Amino acid sequence: VFAQHISDECKRRFYKNWYRCKKKAHMRTGQMWADDDGKKSIDTNFNKISKHCSVVRLLCHTQPKLFKLKEKKANIMEIQINGGEIADKVAYARSLLEKPISVKDLFAENELLDVIGVTRGHGYKGVTYRWGTKKLPRKTHKGLRKVACIGAWHPSRVCFSVPRAGQFGYHHRTEVNKKVYRVGTKGDNKSASTPFDLTDKAITPMGGFHHYGEINEDFLMIKGCVMGPRKRVLTLRKSLLTHTKRVALEKISLKFIDTASKWGHGRFQTDAEKKAIQGLLKKDREAME
């Protein structure tokens, strides 16, 4: 069952060339919500799902318009609804049609989650770069960034465990048990403040994040790093395990979040602190006049 109104961001995913197409994807499914016969068939489909299905999933898409990305085409993903009876799941899914789902509705602080994504690609690489094998002596025939012996005469094939040249990076990976340190909300000017550091400052460092820019929407701060370059889409998943260890259950109290510039050596935490020490710039003085 599709919603009545589907945004152009989502429709772009159904076409290869948006400017030459007729832009009529799912037009008839939207028209079904307008007349009585269509509403009856929609209710019939919901009842069939409640009666016969064992799993209910939502078809969700991202909102590229909220970010300053080159991409205008939304990413689409199925998200499963868990807990309760099937009828309750269907009713909950129906209540979410055409509504945004915020990250703060799904994840909470001190929770563990899994990150799924594609790693940074490096292309076709040799064994020395790809596997870290030792380089051969200087006078080696036909190159030295090689594996000296790739196996015995018998068995007369190359074993899977022998390092070989090939694709390095751009692999699908899942990293588990990433702890959520902070769940930030849009428009919060104190999102980087802590009980120990009462300075009013947002999470964006001075000069913005490297090759990304400013954080203007809801965000998650998690422990450690994630795979892939900046701006690559990631999938966040609730942890599949029941955690009992102290590391997983402990409550984290952040004392300080560094918002100094990541482009240079970063002396100042906020723009006001920089102006208080170094003075106003010429453009700031002219603006005050």
N, C-alpha and C positions, 0 to 999 in steps of 0.2 A: 504494500500500500504506500503510494507516494503522497507527499503533502500537496496542498493546493498551489502554493507559490514556491517555485524553485529559483534561486538566484542565478544570475548570469555566470557567476564564478563557478557554480556547480555545472551549469550547462556547457561551459567551455570544455569540461572534461569529456563530454560525449562527442566532440567534434575534433577533427584534425586541423581544419582551417576555419577559425571562427568568423573571419570577415567575408568569406565566400559562401558560408552555409546559410540556411533559411532560419536558423535559430528557433526551430519549432519542437525541440526535444521535450517530451512529456507534456505537450500542450493539451492533449486529450485527457490525460490523467488529472490535470488541474481543472478541466472543465467538468469533470464528474462531480466535484464538490458543489457546483453551482445549481444543478437541477435535482429534483426529488428522486428520479430513477437512479441517478448516479450516487446519491447519498445512500440509497437502499443497498446498492451493490457494494459500496464501501463498508457499510455496517455488516453485510453478509460476509465479506472477506475477513473483517475483524473477528467475527464469531467463529469462522472456520479456523482461524489461527488459534483462538482460545480453546477450541474443542480438540483439534488434531495435532497441533505442534507441541514439541517438547522443549524447544529452544527458541527464544525470542531475541532478535538482534535489531539494533538501530543502524540505519545507513546515515552516517554523519559526514560532513565535509568541513574543511578548514576555511578560514576567511582571509585570503591574501590581502584584501583591501586594508586590513588593520596594520599591515607591516609595509615598510618601504622596500619591497622586493621587486625584482624584475618580473616575476611570475604573476600572472593574473588567473591562472587555471588552478582550481581548488583540488586538493587531495581528498579522495573519498575512502572511507574505511567503515567496516562493520564493527559495531561495539555490542557485545552481549550484555543482556540484562539478567542479573542473578538475584535470587532470593524471592520467597513468596510463591503463590500459586500462579499458574499460567495466565489466568484472567486478570490478576493484579498486574502482572508484567505488561500485558497488552494495554491495559488502561493507563499505566505509567508511561509507556512508549507513546501512546496517543496524546498524552498531555504535553509531551516534549516536541511534538511536530512544529517545525518552523521557529523553534526557540534556541537561543545560544546556550551551550553548556560550558560553564566556566571551569577553570582548573581547580578553583577553590571548592567546587562542589564535589570533586572526585578525590582529591588528595588532602591530607592534613599534615601538620608539622610532626616531626619525630616518627613518621611512618617510613617503611621501607618499600621501595618500588624497583621495577626492572625497566631498563632502557633498551629499546630495540632500534637498530638503525644500520646504515651502511658506512663503512670506514672510509677514510681519506684515500683516494686512489693515487698510485704511483706508477702505473703502467707496467710494461714488461721489464723485469729486472733479472739480473744474473744471480748466481748462487751466493756470491760474497755479500751482496746487499740484502738478498732475500732471506738467507738462512744464517749469515754470519760465519761462514766457513773460513778457515785460515787460508791466507794467500800463499801460493806456491813460491819457491825461490826465484830470484831475479832472472836467471838464465833458462827458465822453463820454456820448452818448445811450444809454440802456438798459444801463448798467453799464460797468465798466472792467476787470474781470477776464476779458477775452475776447481772442480773436484777431481783429485788425482786418479782415483779408482772408483768407478761407479758399481762395482760388484765382481764376484768371482766368475769363473768360466761356467760353472754349474751351481745353482740353477741358471739356465741360459736366458735370463731376463733381468730387467732392472727392478730392484725391490722398491716398494712404496716409500720406505724410510730414507732412501738416498736423496740428498738435496739436489734439486734440479732448477733450472731457470724457468721463469713463467710470470704470470700476472701477480703483482704485489699490491695489495690494497683494493679498495672498492669491493669489500666483502661484507656480506650480511652477518651481523653479530648481535648478541644479546648479553648485556652486562646486568648482573643481578645484585640485589640488596644495596641500592643507593639510598642513603638516608636523606629525608627532606629536612633541611635546616630552617627554611622560611617559605611561607606562602604569601606573596605580595599581591596587593590589589591595585587596580588602575587609579591614577590620580593621587596616590598617597605620597606626600612630600616628606614623610618621615619613615620611608620604607627601609632605610639603612640605619636607623637609630636603634640603640639598644639600651637596656637599663643602666649600663655602665658608660655609655657614650650618648649623651642626651642632645647632641647636635642635630638640628633639623636638616637632614640631607636625604635625597632620593638615592635609589640603588644604582643609577647610572653614574659611572666615574667621570671625572673631569675629562672633557674631550671625547667622551663616548667610548663604547666598547670597540675593540679592534675589528675593523672591517664589518661592523654591524650597525652601530649608531646608538640611539637612545632607547630605553625601555619605556614604552608608553602604555602598555597593557598589563594584564595580570602576569605574574611570573612565579617560577619555582626556583629556589636556591637549594641545590642538592650537593652532597659531599662527593668530592672527586671530580673526574672528568668524564666526558661522554665521547662516543665515536663520531667521526666525520668532521668536515670543515664547518665554518660558520654558515648559518642560514639553511643548512640541510635539514629536512624534516625528520623528526624522531617520533617513535611511538613509546608512550609511557604506559606501563602496565602495573596493576596491583600485584604485590608479591604473591606467588603461588604457595608459599610455605607458611606454616604456623610457627612463628618465631618464639623461642623461649630463652635465648641467651641474653645476658645482661647488656651486651653491646647493642643488640637490636631493640631492647626495651627501655634503655636509658633515655632520659629527657635531656635535650641539649639546650644550654643557655648561652646564646651568643654574647660575647663581650664587646667585640669590635668588628666592624665591616669597613674594609679599606676602600675609599672612593677616590683615592689619588689617581692622577693620570696614568694610564697604562701605555702611553706613547713614549714617555721619557722617563725621568727619574721620579717624578711625582712628589713634590714637596707638600702640596696643599690638599686638604680634604674637600673644601668647598670653594666656590668662586668668591664668596664674601670674605673668607679667610685670606685668600690670595690678595684681594684688594686692600684689606686691612694692613697687610705687611708691605706689599710692593707699591701701594697707591693706585689711584685710578688711571685708566688708559685715556688717551686723548679723545677717543670716541665717546667714552663714558662722561667725560667733562663737558663735551659739546652737547650731549643729550640732556645733561642737567641744566645747562644754560637755556 
